[in-house]
Amino acid sequence: MTTQPDTTRLLLSIFVSDLLPVFAIAGVGFILARYLALDARPIARMTFHALVPALVFTVLVTSTVSGGAFVQMGVFYALVALAAGVLGWIATRVLRLNRAEASAFLLVVVCSNSGNYGLPVTLLAFGRDALAFASVYFVASSIFSYTGGVLLAASGERSLADALRGVLRVPAVYGAIAAGLALAFHITPPAPVMRPLSLLSDAALPLMILVLGMQIERATWPDRPGVVAVAIGISLVATPLAAFGVAHLMGLSGPALQAGVLQSSMPTAVVTTILALEFGGAINFVTSTVCAATLLSPFTLTWIIAALQRG
């Protein structure tokens, strides 16, 4: 049973090991935007069109989780994302958001930061067995972020047909397709292919966090802070509770349960700021939600990790 001192030490460990590096990199982006007046859009576009496809491809082709576990965790992610989407849709109706606002709201509640935040926290809390399952969740989340996430980001300002065509122009989709074909036909990409892709993949997450810091520098107080608060409540409280329920229904246990629920409890993904920039979404609302959810997440994650350890 986790005692109060153990919980306090875990919170400090999570902050020092996983949050502080993220905040440090975002701080660099903040300083660059504040004192050099750098524009985040070119960096976001470079990340979106060059680095993220490499990240998706590399994560997929290097996965070592068995096919059955891969499918199970993928189904778990889909059900949790559906639950978050339903909760978000209900909230948009209650809050009476317009089309653009509702699209941005659904984007931030469905897309969680399961990569640069979720993976290291899972490793810290539950070890490498759980990390393998967390990696599968991340892959499924990444595929959605650059397909469904793009659709949500684009549909707020464009017609549905234009949004669907926008999905087909996302390089990460083709990175996922290429990785799927390589896995299906048991093709091992040669080193001259994987080495540059790995380098591009390694650069993706830091640049995404830099973009976040640059956007925070330009962020203003949201027009409707109550809407931001509701989005954060869904991401950090309601979705984790739904994840516990889905895991129980699916009979998940051990590292799969720990990784799945913990990944579902992450704050809004940094990539939503890039999607909002790329497709003209409500960037102020998205950035405010990402920033506030990330700052508040240690308080909820600490208790979720403690509950998973007791289970």
Secondary structure, 3 states (H helix, E strand, C coil): CCCHHHHHHHHHHHHHHHHHHHHHHHHHHHHHHHHHCCCHHHHHHHHHHHHHHHHHHHHHHCCCCCHHHHHHHHHHHHHHHHHHHHHHHHHHHHHCCCHHHHHHHHHHHHCECCCCCHHHHHHHHHHHHHHHHHHHHHHHHHHHHCCHHHHHHHHCCCCHHHHHHHHHCCHHHHHHHHHHHHHHCCCCCCHHHHHHHHHHHHHHHHHHHHHHHHHHHHCCCCCCHHHHHHHHHHHHHHHHHHHHHHHHHHCCCHHHHHHHHHHHCCCECCHHHHHHHHHCCCHHHHHHHHHHHHHHHHHHHHHHHHHHHHC
